[in-house]
Amino acid sequence: MENRPSREFDFELPVGYTDEDGQVHRIASLRKMTGHEEALLADRKLRQNAARLVTQLLAACVKRIGEIAPVPRNVISELTSPDRNFLLLQLRRRMCARRAEKAPASRTTSMRSRSGG
């Protein structure tokens, strides 16, 4: 088994990337976002061009697609819409999970535990 940082996760893409030799690459390795990528999300100019924002975000966070590593920006641009959306959802899931672990209990949860329910 590969010894990789726990900040990276492998996923099977819904469609996969077909390279110029016709080989389909379906396993993508994705790392969690850093402050740099979170800053990209806040950039007003990038938010006006969603496709460019998504490409920049994925280019920074996708570490490998099949045998392709590092992944060139043009490969990210050529991914199908389902694959790009899938990777974005996985990024969001990882970021929300991290925030949920750090977040204090919600008021509803606190009230429920006090009332025994």
Phi, psi and omega in degrees: 000142180291143175263092183243155177301148181289356177276357180247142183222143178261142179220152173265121181289145179300321183249307181098161180262127177260119181279180185293343176270000180088003179281133180265127178253117186246343181264122180245141175254125186237135175254158178295155178290150173252182177300327179299313180291325176295326176293325176301320180295333181271351183290116183298321180295317180291325180296338177285343179233086187301321181298318179294318178300312180298316180298315180296317180297311180292323179300326180282327189259339179275117184267332183202144169230110184059236180271000185268112178203130353292162184270116178294151181303324181295329177293317177301317180296329183273354177297149178291159178303316178300322179291318179296315179296319179301313180296321177297318178296321178294319176300313180298317180301316180294320181290320180292324179296319180295317180291324180295325179294326183271340186288143175290161178301142180289163180300319180298316180296318180297317180294320181297318182291328178288326183272356179083007184253000000 
